[in-house]
Amino acid sequence: MLEALRSHLEALLPEALTHLESMVRINSWTLNKAGVDRVGQLTADLFAPLGFRPERVPSVRADYGDHLVLTRPGRTDATVAMVSHLDTVFSPEEEERNGFTWLPEGDRIYGPGTHDIKGGTILLWMTLVGLARHAPDAFENVTWRLCFNSSEEVLSADFGEVVGRRLGPRPLAALVFEAEGRSGETRRLVVARKGRGTWRFTVRGRGAHAGVAPGRGANAIVQLALTLQKVHAIADPARDLTVNVGIVRGGSGLNRVPEEAVAEGEFRAFDTEAWADAHARLASLAGPGEVRSIADGFPAQVHFELMARSDPWPRNPGSEALLGLWQEAGRAAGIGIEPEARGGLSDGNQLWKLCPTLDGLGPSGDNDHCSERSADGSKLPEYVLPGSFVSKALVNVLALRQLASAANVHGRG
């Protein structure tokens, strides 16, 4: 089977890259609803010949595109969810400004979404085409749910619920087709991701004339600066806990003691205890500040808000078991597989509690979220390595054959 499968996937690659080019040439910035929905339609059409029927699920935000769920019922009640997303981070104006479009060059293909994550969707398609041809019993055995997030790049809050409601009574796995990591020729699959919290501190002081009566004021910017030093000190490299101050703004004129100042940022951690500790320490900074009016002691007030949260995905037995399947498949194909804990977020953060989850099943490439190119090569935009598709699809097929065959143990119902 192995060599026949490899030959089939190699023959399939030109068609796969043609489909990828069609997707990449459609702008699907998260806020371009029409473009996201066009990519969704193209995706539904791509998988229809394999027997998948589409379901479009409106986002909780009307200005986002529809989530897409493609379903192919199997012989058993076991379900495998395969996850990708439809959106990218690049606006039409940015793509035009930087001339960022489909561009094969050497062993790379540059373009928006080639790596994150339209390339992952195409590798998902190659995987299922290969499985259907070379392991038809396994392909027929389970119910496949292909779940495409319309707004992953802005951490869609509702997508985890969309997937969770469709997992069925016996979910075998959620498999996320974000790009793989690389260590030389060894492929790295994601078994853990940091959780993230975004925060806002708002300091309300008291305005005053900066030249006539500065002592009446309570300077909100000075107080915010003092508070942010404490925020920065919460970071702890020993616990893989990061804290970033990302935005600061305040004041309205040089001749005024500023009455308000705002800062926003984020914190991340792999460990749920470290995440909760950071949240608690940030919240504890709220209250009366050190900066006070000289005239009457009026204190600047510090207010804390947790704007959004995505819980950590820690290493766990379910993800480790899936990793073992892929490592076994890698050995059969002569490809090394090792685990990776990744600091960035994915849909896996929402899914790992629902069923065993594995990430990084997409192709290789680099420079996600970058559209710039400089003449000296110091800036290069996002690209994918087309040479990584066949070998990765090969490993995915071998692992899925084992996973889907195990569904026979219980049968339907």
TORKOL-4160 file (C-alpha; in steps of 0.2 Angstrom, whole numbers, padded with zeros to 4 digits, m for minus):
413
<pt num="1" X="0000" Y="0000" Z="0000"/>
<pt num="2" X="0014" Y="0012" Z="0005"/>
<pt num="3" X="0022" Y="0015" Z="m0012"/>
<pt num="4" X="0005" Y="0015" Z="m0021"/>
<pt num="5" X="m0001" Y="0028" Z="m0009"/>
<pt num="6" X="0014" Y="0038" Z="m0011"/>
<pt num="7" X="0013" Y="0038" Z="m0030"/>
<pt num="8" X="m0005" Y="0042" Z="m0030"/>
<pt num="9" X="m0002" Y="0057" Z="m0019"/>
<pt num="10" X="0012" Y="0063" Z="m0030"/>
<pt num="11" X="0001" Y="0062" Z="m0045"/>
<pt num="12" X="m0012" Y="0072" Z="m0035"/>
<pt num="13" X="m0001" Y="0086" Z="m0030"/>
<pt num="14" X="m0003" Y="0097" Z="m0046"/>
<pt num="15" X="m0022" Y="0097" Z="m0045"/>
<pt num="16" X="m0020" Y="0101" Z="m0026"/>
<pt num="17" X="m0009" Y="0116" Z="m0030"/>
<pt num="18" X="m0022" Y="0122" Z="m0043"/>
<pt num="19" X="m0035" Y="0121" Z="m0030"/>
<pt num="20" X="m0024" Y="0130" Z="m0018"/>
<pt num="21" X="m0021" Y="0144" Z="m0030"/>
<pt num="22" X="m0040" Y="0147" Z="m0033"/>
<pt num="23" X="m0042" Y="0149" Z="m0014"/>
<pt num="24" X="m0027" Y="0160" Z="m0012"/>
<pt num="25" X="m0032" Y="0172" Z="m0026"/>
<pt num="26" X="m0049" Y="0175" Z="m0016"/>
<pt num="27" X="m0046" Y="0188" Z="m0002"/>
<pt num="28" X="m0053" Y="0181" Z="0014"/>
<pt num="29" X="m0049" Y="0194" Z="0027"/>
<pt num="30" X="m0059" Y="0190" Z="0042"/>
<pt num="31" X="m0069" Y="0206" Z="0039"/>
<pt num="32" X="m0072" Y="0203" Z="0021"/>
<pt num="33" X="m0088" Y="0192" Z="0023"/>
<pt num="34" X="m0091" Y="0190" Z="0005"/>
<pt num="35" X="m0073" Y="0184" Z="0002"/>
<pt num="36" X="m0074" Y="0172" Z="0017"/>
<pt num="37" X="m0090" Y="0165" Z="0010"/>
<pt num="38" X="m0083" Y="0163" Z="m0007"/>
<pt num="39" X="m0069" Y="0152" Z="0000"/>
<pt num="40" X="m0082" Y="0143" Z="0010"/>
<pt num="41" X="m0091" Y="0139" Z="m0006"/>
<pt num="42" X="m0075" Y="0134" Z="m0015"/>
<pt num="43" X="m0071" Y="0122" Z="m0001"/>
<pt num="44" X="m0088" Y="0114" Z="m0001"/>
<pt num="45" X="m0087" Y="0111" Z="m0020"/>
<pt num="46" X="m0070" Y="0103" Z="m0017"/>
<pt num="47" X="m0076" Y="0090" Z="m0005"/>
<pt num="48" X="m0092" Y="0087" Z="m0013"/>
<pt num="49" X="m0086" Y="0073" Z="m0025"/>
<pt num="50" X="m0080" Y="0063" Z="m0009"/>
<pt num="51" X="m0098" Y="0063" Z="m0003"/>
<pt num="52" X="m0098" Y="0078" Z="0009"/>
<pt num="53" X="m0114" Y="0088" Z="0012"/>
<pt num="54" X="m0112" Y="0106" Z="0017"/>
<pt num="55" X="m0120" Y="0115" Z="0032"/>
<pt num="56" X="m0117" Y="0134" Z="0034"/>
<pt num="57" X="m0118" Y="0140" Z="0051"/>
<pt num="58" X="m0120" Y="0159" Z="0054"/>
<pt num="59" X="m0107" Y="0167" Z="0065"/>
<pt num="60" X="m0113" Y="0176" Z="0081"/>
<pt num="61" X="m0106" Y="0192" Z="0072"/>
<pt num="62" X="m0116" Y="0197" Z="0057"/>
<pt num="63" X="m0101" Y="0205" Z="0049"/>
<pt num="64" X="m0091" Y="0189" Z="0049"/>
<pt num="65" X="m0093" Y="0175" Z="0036"/>
<pt num="66" X="m0102" Y="0159" Z="0039"/>
<pt num="67" X="m0094" Y="0144" Z="0048"/>
<pt num="68" X="m0094" Y="0129" Z="0036"/>
<pt num="69" X="m0097" Y="0111" Z="0042"/>
<pt num="70" X="m0095" Y="0097" Z="0029"/>
<pt num="71" X="m0102" Y="0080" Z="0034"/>
<pt num="72" X="m0100" Y="0062" Z="0027"/>
<pt num="73" X="m0110" Y="0049" Z="0037"/>
<pt num="74" X="m0101" Y="0032" Z="0041"/>
<pt num="75" X="m0105" Y="0015" Z="0046"/>
<pt num="76" X="m0102" Y="0018" Z="0064"/>
<pt num="77" X="m0107" Y="0031" Z="0077"/>
<pt num="78" X="m0089" Y="0036" Z="0079"/>
<pt num="79" X="m0084" Y="0053" Z="0073"/>
<pt num="80" X="m0068" Y="0062" Z="0067"/>
<pt num="81" X="m0068" Y="0081" Z="0066"/>
<pt num="82" X="m0055" Y="0089" Z="0055"/>
<pt num="83" X="m0053" Y="0107" Z="0057"/>
<pt num="84" X="m0046" Y="0122" Z="0047"/>
<pt num="85" X="m0052" Y="0140" Z="0044"/>
<pt num="86" X="m0058" Y="0151" Z="0030"/>
<pt num="87" X="m0051" Y="0168" Z="0035"/>
<pt num="88" X="m0034" Y="0176" Z="0034"/>
<pt num="89" X="m0027" Y="0192" Z="0042"/>
<pt num="90" X="m0023" Y="0202" Z="0026"/>
<pt num="91" X="m0035" Y="0215" Z="0020"/>
<pt num="92" X="m0038" Y="0218" Z="0001"/>
<pt num="93" X="m0029" Y="0235" Z="0003"/>
<pt num="94" X="m0014" Y="0227" Z="0011"/>
<pt num="95" X="m0012" Y="0213" Z="m0002"/>
<pt num="96" X="m0013" Y="0226" Z="m0016"/>
<pt num="97" X="m0001" Y="0238" Z="m0007"/>
<pt num="98" X="0012" Y="0225" Z="m0005"/>
<pt num="99" X="0009" Y="0216" Z="m0022"/>
<pt num="100" X="0005" Y="0200" Z="m0011"/>
<pt num="101" X="m0003" Y="0187" Z="m0021"/>
<pt num="102" X="0000" Y="0169" Z="m0028"/>
<pt num="103" X="0019" Y="0168" Z="m0033"/>
<pt num="104" X="0028" Y="0151" Z="m0035"/>
<pt num="105" X="0047" Y="0155" Z="m0033"/>
<pt num="106" X="0060" Y="0141" Z="m0032"/>
<pt num="107" X="0054" Y="0128" Z="m0019"/>
<pt num="108" X="0042" Y="0140" Z="m0011"/>
<pt num="109" X="0025" Y="0147" Z="m0015"/>
<pt num="110" X="0021" Y="0164" Z="m0008"/>
<pt num="111" X="0004" Y="0171" Z="m0005"/>
<pt num="112" X="m0010" Y="0175" Z="0008"/>
<pt num="113" X="m0015" Y="0159" Z="0016"/>
<pt num="114" X="m0003" Y="0147" Z="0007"/>
<pt num="115" X="0003" Y="0142" Z="0024"/>
<pt num="116" X="m0010" Y="0149" Z="0036"/>
<pt num="117" X="m0021" Y="0140" Z="0033"/>
<pt num="118" X="m0028" Y="0137" Z="0015"/>
<pt num="119" X="m0013" Y="0125" Z="0012"/>
<pt num="120" X="m0019" Y="0116" Z="0027"/>
<pt num="121" X="m0036" Y="0114" Z="0019"/>
<pt num="122" X="m0029" Y="0107" Z="0003"/>
<pt num="123" X="m0018" Y="0095" Z="0013"/>
<pt num="124" X="m0034" Y="0089" Z="0022"/>
<pt num="125" X="m0042" Y="0086" Z="0005"/>
<pt num="126" X="m0026" Y="0076" Z="m0001"/>
<pt num="127" X="m0027" Y="0066" Z="0015"/>
<pt num="128" X="m0045" Y="0061" Z="0013"/>
<pt num="129" X="m0043" Y="0057" Z="m0006"/>
<pt num="130" X="m0029" Y="0046" Z="m0002"/>
<pt num="131" X="m0038" Y="0037" Z="0012"/>
<pt num="132" X="m0054" Y="0034" Z="0001"/>
<pt num="133" X="m0043" Y="0027" Z="m0013"/>
<pt num="134" X="m0031" Y="0016" Z="m0002"/>
<pt num="135" X="m0041" Y="0012" Z="0014"/>
<pt num="136" X="m0059" Y="0013" Z="0009"/>
<pt num="137" X="m0065" Y="0002" Z="0023"/>
<pt num="138" X="m0057" Y="0014" Z="0036"/>
<pt num="139" X="m0064" Y="0029" Z="0026"/>
<pt num="140" X="m0082" Y="0022" Z="0026"/>
<pt num="141" X="m0081" Y="0017" Z="0044"/>
<pt num="142" X="m0083" Y="0034" Z="0053"/>
<pt num="143" X="m0093" Y="0049" Z="0051"/>
<pt num="144" X="m0082" Y="0063" Z="0045"/>
<pt num="145" X="m0085" Y="0081" Z="0051"/>
<pt num="146" X="m0075" Y="0094" Z="0042"/>
<pt num="147" X="m0076" Y="0110" Z="0052"/>
<pt num="148" X="m0070" Y="0127" Z="0045"/>
<pt num="149" X="m0070" Y="0142" Z="0056"/>
<pt num="150" X="m0074" Y="0158" Z="0047"/>
<pt num="151" X="m0066" Y="0170" Z="0060"/>
<pt num="152" X="m0051" Y="0160" Z="0068"/>
<pt num="153" X="m0039" Y="0175" Z="0066"/>
<pt num="154" X="m0049" Y="0185" Z="0078"/>
<pt num="155" X="m0052" Y="0170" Z="0090"/>
<pt num="156" X="m0070" Y="0167" Z="0086"/>
<pt num="157" X="m0079" Y="0164" Z="0102"/>
<pt num="158" X="m0093" Y="0152" Z="0095"/>
<pt num="159" X="m0083" Y="0140" Z="0084"/>
<pt num="160" X="m0080" Y="0128" Z="0098"/>
<pt num="161" X="m0098" Y="0126" Z="0102"/>
<pt num="162" X="m0102" Y="0124" Z="0083"/>
<pt num="163" X="m0090" Y="0109" Z="0083"/>
<pt num="164" X="m0095" Y="0102" Z="0100"/>
<pt num="165" X="m0113" Y="0101" Z="0095"/>
<pt num="166" X="m0108" Y="0090" Z="0080"/>
<pt num="167" X="m0096" Y="0078" Z="0088"/>
<pt num="168" X="m0109" Y="0065" Z="0091"/>
<pt num="169" X="m0109" Y="0051" Z="0105"/>
<pt num="170" X="m0092" Y="0044" Z="0101"/>
<pt num="171" X="m0079" Y="0057" Z="0095"/>
<pt num="172" X="m0062" Y="0049" Z="0091"/>
<pt num="173" X="m0052" Y="0064" Z="0088"/>
<pt num="174" X="m0052" Y="0083" Z="0083"/>
<pt num="175" X="m0038" Y="0085" Z="0070"/>
<pt num="176" X="m0032" Y="0103" Z="0067"/>
<pt num="177" X="m0023" Y="0107" Z="0050"/>
<pt num="178" X="m0013" Y="0121" Z="0056"/>
<pt num="179" X="0005" Y="0120" Z="0049"/>
<pt num="180" X="0017" Y="0108" Z="0056"/>
<pt num="181" X="0033" Y="0113" Z="0065"/>
<pt num="182" X="0050" Y="0107" Z="0059"/>
<pt num="183" X="0066" Y="0102" Z="0067"/>
<pt num="184" X="0078" Y="0098" Z="0053"/>
<pt num="185" X="0068" Y="0084" Z="0043"/>
<pt num="186" X="0058" Y="0079" Z="0059"/>
<pt num="187" X="0040" Y="0085" Z="0059"/>
<pt num="188" X="0033" Y="0092" Z="0075"/>
<pt num="189" X="0015" Y="0090" Z="0079"/>
<pt num="190" X="0006" Y="0101" Z="0092"/>
<pt num="191" X="0000" Y="0093" Z="0108"/>
<pt num="192" X="m0001" Y="0108" Z="0119"/>
<pt num="193" X="m0004" Y="0127" Z="0117"/>
<pt num="194" X="m0003" Y="0142" Z="0128"/>
<pt num="195" X="m0019" Y="0150" Z="0134"/>
<pt num="196" X="m0021" Y="0168" Z="0132"/>
<pt num="197" X="m0030" Y="0182" Z="0142"/>
<pt num="198" X="m0032" Y="0200" Z="0135"/>
<pt num="199" X="m0033" Y="0214" Z="0148"/>
<pt num="200" X="m0036" Y="0233" Z="0149"/>
<pt num="201" X="m0031" Y="0245" Z="0163"/>
<pt num="202" X="m0040" Y="0261" Z="0163"/>
<pt num="203" X="m0034" Y="0275" Z="0175"/>
<pt num="204" X="m0045" Y="0289" Z="0180"/>
<pt num="205" X="m0037" Y="0304" Z="0188"/>
<pt num="206" X="m0042" Y="0322" Z="0189"/>
<pt num="207" X="m0038" Y="0335" Z="0176"/>
<pt num="208" X="m0031" Y="0352" Z="0180"/>
<pt num="209" X="m0022" Y="0367" Z="0172"/>
<pt num="210" X="m0004" Y="0361" Z="0170"/>
<pt num="211" X="0004" Y="0378" Z="0173"/>
<pt num="212" X="m0008" Y="0387" Z="0185"/>
<pt num="213" X="m0014" Y="0373" Z="0197"/>
<pt num="214" X="m0005" Y="0357" Z="0193"/>
<pt num="215" X="m0007" Y="0352" Z="0212"/>
<pt num="216" X="m0026" Y="0350" Z="0210"/>
<pt num="217" X="m0023" Y="0336" Z="0197"/>
<pt num="218" X="m0020" Y="0318" Z="0199"/>
<pt num="219" X="m0010" Y="0312" Z="0184"/>
<pt num="220" X="m0018" Y="0297" Z="0176"/>
<pt num="221" X="m0003" Y="0294" Z="0164"/>
<pt num="222" X="0010" Y="0294" Z="0178"/>
<pt num="223" X="m0001" Y="0282" Z="0188"/>
<pt num="224" X="m0003" Y="0270" Z="0173"/>
<pt num="225" X="0016" Y="0270" Z="0171"/>
<pt num="226" X="0018" Y="0265" Z="0189"/>
<pt num="227" X="0005" Y="0251" Z="0186"/>
<pt num="228" X="0013" Y="0245" Z="0170"/>
<pt num="229" X="0029" Y="0242" Z="0179"/>
<pt num="230" X="0020" Y="0230" Z="0190"/>
<pt num="231" X="0011" Y="0222" Z="0176"/>
<pt num="232" X="0028" Y="0219" Z="0167"/>
<pt num="233" X="0035" Y="0211" Z="0183"/>
<pt num="234" X="0022" Y="0197" Z="0182"/>
<pt num="235" X="0030" Y="0188" Z="0168"/>
<pt num="236" X="0039" Y="0173" Z="0173"/>
<pt num="237" X="0050" Y="0164" Z="0161"/>
<pt num="238" X="0053" Y="0149" Z="0173"/>
<pt num="239" X="0034" Y="0146" Z="0171"/>
<pt num="240" X="0033" Y="0150" Z="0152"/>
<pt num="241" X="0022" Y="0164" Z="0158"/>
<pt num="242" X="0023" Y="0179" Z="0146"/>
<pt num="243" X="0015" Y="0196" Z="0149"/>
<pt num="244" X="0015" Y="0210" Z="0135"/>
<pt num="245" X="0010" Y="0228" Z="0136"/>
<pt num="246" X="0003" Y="0231" Z="0118"/>
<pt num="247" X="m0006" Y="0248" Z="0118"/>
<pt num="248" X="m0005" Y="0263" Z="0128"/>
<pt num="249" X="m0014" Y="0280" Z="0126"/>
<pt num="250" X="m0019" Y="0294" Z="0137"/>
<pt num="251" X="m0021" Y="0313" Z="0139"/>
<pt num="252" X="m0028" Y="0326" Z="0127"/>
<pt num="253" X="m0016" Y="0341" Z="0128"/>
<pt num="254" X="0001" Y="0347" Z="0134"/>
<pt num="255" X="m0006" Y="0360" Z="0145"/>
<pt num="256" X="m0018" Y="0348" Z="0155"/>
<pt num="257" X="m0014" Y="0336" Z="0169"/>
<pt num="258" X="m0022" Y="0320" Z="0160"/>
<pt num="259" X="m0038" Y="0314" Z="0168"/>
<pt num="260" X="m0038" Y="0297" Z="0160"/>
<pt num="261" X="m0025" Y="0284" Z="0153"/>
<pt num="262" X="m0028" Y="0267" Z="0145"/>
<pt num="263" X="m0017" Y="0252" Z="0142"/>
<pt num="264" X="m0021" Y="0235" Z="0134"/>
<pt num="265" X="m0011" Y="0219" Z="0132"/>
<pt num="266" X="m0011" Y="0200" Z="0135"/>
<pt num="267" X="m0004" Y="0186" Z="0145"/>
<pt num="268" X="m0001" Y="0168" Z="0140"/>
<pt num="269" X="0004" Y="0152" Z="0149"/>
<pt num="270" X="0003" Y="0133" Z="0146"/>
<pt num="271" X="m0001" Y="0129" Z="0164"/>
<pt num="272" X="m0019" Y="0132" Z="0170"/>
<pt num="273" X="m0012" Y="0137" Z="0187"/>
<pt num="274" X="0000" Y="0149" Z="0180"/>
<pt num="275" X="m0013" Y="0157" Z="0169"/>
<pt num="276" X="m0025" Y="0159" Z="0184"/>
<pt num="277" X="m0011" Y="0166" Z="0195"/>
<pt num="278" X="m0007" Y="0179" Z="0182"/>
<pt num="279" X="m0025" Y="0184" Z="0180"/>
<pt num="280" X="m0027" Y="0186" Z="0199"/>
<pt num="281" X="m0011" Y="0196" Z="0201"/>
<pt num="282" X="m0017" Y="0208" Z="0187"/>
<pt num="283" X="m0034" Y="0210" Z="0195"/>
<pt num="284" X="m0026" Y="0214" Z="0211"/>
<pt num="285" X="m0018" Y="0230" Z="0204"/>
<pt num="286" X="m0035" Y="0238" Z="0203"/>
<pt num="287" X="m0040" Y="0251" Z="0216"/>
<pt num="288" X="m0034" Y="0268" Z="0222"/>
<pt num="289" X="m0016" Y="0272" Z="0215"/>
<pt num="290" X="m0001" Y="0279" Z="0222"/>
<pt num="291" X="m0003" Y="0296" Z="0212"/>
<pt num="292" X="m0013" Y="0308" Z="0222"/>
<pt num="293" X="m0018" Y="0327" Z="0221"/>
<pt num="294" X="m0006" Y="0337" Z="0231"/>
<pt num="295" X="m0021" Y="0349" Z="0235"/>
<pt num="296" X="m0033" Y="0337" Z="0244"/>
<pt num="297" X="m0026" Y="0319" Z="0242"/>
<pt num="298" X="m0038" Y="0314" Z="0228"/>
<pt num="299" X="m0032" Y="0297" Z="0222"/>
<pt num="300" X="m0030" Y="0291" Z="0204"/>
<pt num="301" X="m0041" Y="0276" Z="0202"/>
<pt num="302" X="m0035" Y="0260" Z="0193"/>
<pt num="303" X="m0048" Y="0249" Z="0184"/>
<pt num="304" X="m0045" Y="0232" Z="0177"/>
<pt num="305" X="m0054" Y="0222" Z="0164"/>
<pt num="306" X="m0051" Y="0205" Z="0157"/>
<pt num="307" X="m0057" Y="0207" Z="0139"/>
<pt num="308" X="m0056" Y="0190" Z="0132"/>
<pt num="309" X="m0049" Y="0173" Z="0137"/>
<pt num="310" X="m0044" Y="0157" Z="0129"/>
<pt num="311" X="m0039" Y="0143" Z="0141"/>
<pt num="312" X="m0023" Y="0134" Z="0140"/>
<pt num="313" X="m0022" Y="0117" Z="0131"/>
<pt num="314" X="m0010" Y="0107" Z="0142"/>
<pt num="315" X="m0002" Y="0091" Z="0138"/>
<pt num="316" X="m0015" Y="0077" Z="0141"/>
<pt num="317" X="m0017" Y="0058" Z="0138"/>
<pt num="318" X="m0029" Y="0060" Z="0123"/>
<pt num="319" X="m0017" Y="0071" Z="0113"/>
<pt num="320" X="m0002" Y="0060" Z="0118"/>
<pt num="321" X="m0012" Y="0044" Z="0112"/>
<pt num="322" X="m0015" Y="0053" Z="0095"/>
<pt num="323" X="0003" Y="0058" Z="0094"/>
<pt num="324" X="0008" Y="0040" Z="0096"/>
<pt num="325" X="m0003" Y="0035" Z="0081"/>
<pt num="326" X="0006" Y="0048" Z="0070"/>
<pt num="327" X="0023" Y="0043" Z="0077"/>
<pt num="328" X="0019" Y="0025" Z="0072"/>
<pt num="329" X="0013" Y="0030" Z="0055"/>
<pt num="330" X="0029" Y="0041" Z="0053"/>
<pt num="331" X="0040" Y="0026" Z="0057"/>
<pt num="332" X="0031" Y="0016" Z="0043"/>
<pt num="333" X="0034" Y="0031" Z="0031"/>
<pt num="334" X="0052" Y="0034" Z="0036"/>
<pt num="335" X="0048" Y="0051" Z="0044"/>
<pt num="336" X="0052" Y="0057" Z="0061"/>
<pt num="337" X="0038" Y="0064" Z="0072"/>
<pt num="338" X="0040" Y="0073" Z="0088"/>
<pt num="339" X="0028" Y="0083" Z="0100"/>
<pt num="340" X="0028" Y="0102" Z="0101"/>
<pt num="341" X="0020" Y="0114" Z="0114"/>
<pt num="342" X="0016" Y="0130" Z="0104"/>
<pt num="343" X="0014" Y="0148" Z="0111"/>
<pt num="344" X="0001" Y="0153" Z="0098"/>
<pt num="345" X="m0017" Y="0149" Z="0099"/>
<pt num="346" X="m0028" Y="0138" Z="0087"/>
<pt num="347" X="m0045" Y="0130" Z="0087"/>
<pt num="348" X="m0037" Y="0116" Z="0097"/>
<pt num="349" X="m0038" Y="0127" Z="0113"/>
<pt num="350" X="m0057" Y="0126" Z="0112"/>
<pt num="351" X="m0058" Y="0107" Z="0107"/>
<pt num="352" X="m0046" Y="0097" Z="0118"/>
<pt num="353" X="m0058" Y="0096" Z="0132"/>
<pt num="354" X="m0071" Y="0089" Z="0121"/>
<pt num="355" X="m0061" Y="0075" Z="0113"/>
<pt num="356" X="m0043" Y="0069" Z="0110"/>
<pt num="357" X="m0035" Y="0083" Z="0099"/>
<pt num="358" X="m0020" Y="0084" Z="0089"/>
<pt num="359" X="m0013" Y="0100" Z="0079"/>
<pt num="360" X="0000" Y="0104" Z="0066"/>
<pt num="361" X="m0007" Y="0092" Z="0053"/>
<pt num="362" X="m0004" Y="0104" Z="0039"/>
<pt num="363" X="0011" Y="0108" Z="0028"/>
<pt num="364" X="0027" Y="0116" Z="0031"/>
<pt num="365" X="0031" Y="0135" Z="0027"/>
<pt num="366" X="0034" Y="0151" Z="0037"/>
<pt num="367" X="0032" Y="0169" Z="0039"/>
<pt num="368" X="0013" Y="0169" Z="0044"/>
<pt num="369" X="0004" Y="0185" Z="0045"/>
<pt num="370" X="0018" Y="0194" Z="0035"/>
<pt num="371" X="0014" Y="0202" Z="0018"/>
<pt num="372" X="0030" Y="0212" Z="0015"/>
<pt num="373" X="0045" Y="0209" Z="0004"/>
<pt num="374" X="0061" Y="0219" Z="0003"/>
<pt num="375" X="0073" Y="0220" Z="m0011"/>
<pt num="376" X="0087" Y="0214" Z="0000"/>
<pt num="377" X="0077" Y="0199" Z="0006"/>
<pt num="378" X="0077" Y="0204" Z="0024"/>
<pt num="379" X="0058" Y="0204" Z="0023"/>
<pt num="380" X="0049" Y="0190" Z="0015"/>
<pt num="381" X="0030" Y="0186" Z="0015"/>
<pt num="382" X="0021" Y="0171" Z="0020"/>
<pt num="383" X="0025" Y="0155" Z="0010"/>
<pt num="384" X="0022" Y="0136" Z="0009"/>
<pt num="385" X="0034" Y="0122" Z="0004"/>
<pt num="386" X="0024" Y="0112" Z="m0009"/>
<pt num="387" X="0037" Y="0098" Z="m0007"/>
<pt num="388" X="0030" Y="0095" Z="0011"/>
<pt num="389" X="0012" Y="0090" Z="0005"/>
<pt num="390" X="0015" Y="0073" Z="m0001"/>
<pt num="391" X="0025" Y="0066" Z="0014"/>
<pt num="392" X="0013" Y="0074" Z="0026"/>
<pt num="393" X="m0002" Y="0068" Z="0018"/>
<pt num="394" X="0006" Y="0050" Z="0017"/>
<pt num="395" X="0008" Y="0050" Z="0036"/>
<pt num="396" X="m0009" Y="0057" Z="0039"/>
<pt num="397" X="m0017" Y="0043" Z="0029"/>
<pt num="398" X="m0008" Y="0030" Z="0038"/>
<pt num="399" X="m0012" Y="0036" Z="0055"/>
<pt num="400" X="m0031" Y="0039" Z="0050"/>
<pt num="401" X="m0032" Y="0021" Z="0043"/>
<pt num="402" X="m0027" Y="0015" Z="0061"/>
<pt num="403" X="m0039" Y="0027" Z="0070"/>
<pt num="404" X="m0054" Y="0024" Z="0059"/>
<pt num="405" X="m0052" Y="0006" Z="0059"/>
<pt num="406" X="m0053" Y="0006" Z="0078"/>
<pt num="407" X="m0071" Y="0012" Z="0077"/>
<pt num="408" X="m0076" Y="m0006" Z="0072"/>
<pt num="409" X="m0074" Y="m0011" Z="0090"/>
<pt num="410" X="m0091" Y="m0005" Z="0095"/>
<pt num="411" X="m0100" Y="m0002" Z="0079"/>
<pt num="412" X="m0115" Y="0010" Z="0077"/>
<pt num="413" X="m0125" Y="0015" Z="0092"/>
